[in-house]
Amino acid sequence: MLKITIKPGDSIAIDRAKVKVTQSTYNRIQLEIDAPPEIAIRREKAESPAPRVVVVKGEKKM
């Protein structure tokens, strides 16, 4: 596995596909993928996110 850091507007080429970061925020990125139709591209999501803990006036709420 290759782990890289790129900035919005930068892109990487994988075989005949090009992946470009078009937007980045705190916890999300938006990608633009340019690939020929014979290359299958599928999205995979994480099973379940970690529970969110919010502290409101000294109390924990989940």
PEJOMO-V624311 format. One record per residue. N is the residue number from 1. RES is the residue in one letter. PHI is phi in degrees with one decimal (999 if undefined). D_FIRST is the distance of its C-alpha to the first C-alpha in Angstrom with 2 decimals. Layout:
# PEJOMO-V624311
n;res;phi;d_first
N;RES;PHI;D_FIRST
N;RES;PHI;D_FIRST
This chain:
# PEJOMO-V624311
n;res;phi;d_first
1;M;999;0.00
2;L;-108.6;3.78
3;K;-117.1;6.54
4;I;-131.4;9.91
5;T;-118.7;13.43
6;I;-131.8;15.89
7;K;-95.6;19.48
8;P;-53.1;21.43
9;G;97.4;22.54
10;D;-78.3;19.60
11;S;-143.5;17.48
12;I;-129.9;14.60
13;A;-109.7;15.12
14;I;-125.4;12.98
15;D;54.6;15.29
16;R;-103.1;18.47
17;A;-109.2;17.23
18;K;-123.7;17.51
19;V;-116.8;16.17
20;K;-124.4;18.43
21;V;-82.9;18.83
22;T;-99.5;22.51
23;Q;-155.7;23.19
24;S;-141.1;21.86
25;T;-126.7;23.69
26;Y;-52.9;23.35
27;N;-127.2;21.18
28;R;-141.7;20.53
29;I;-130.3;19.26
30;Q;-116.4;20.66
31;L;-112.6;18.81
32;E;-116.1;20.62
33;I;-115.2;19.07
34;D;-114.4;21.07
35;A;-146.8;20.49
36;P;-66.5;23.02
37;P;-60.7;24.37
38;E;-77.6;23.07
39;I;-92.3;19.40
40;A;-77.3;18.91
41;I;-125.4;17.42
42;R;-133.2;17.51
43;R;-95.5;17.16
44;E;-121.6;15.98
45;K;-107.2;17.57
46;A;-65.8;17.26
47;E;-56.2;19.93
48;S;-151.3;22.14
49;P;-71.0;21.99
50;A;-63.9;23.26
51;P;-61.4;27.06
52;R;-93.5;28.53
53;V;-111.3;31.26
54;V;-118.6;33.91
55;V;-100.6;36.70
56;V;-124.5;39.98
57;K;49.2;43.04
58;G;81.6;41.99
59;E;-108.6;41.02
60;K;-92.3;37.60
61;K;-128.5;36.89
62;M;-117.2;33.96
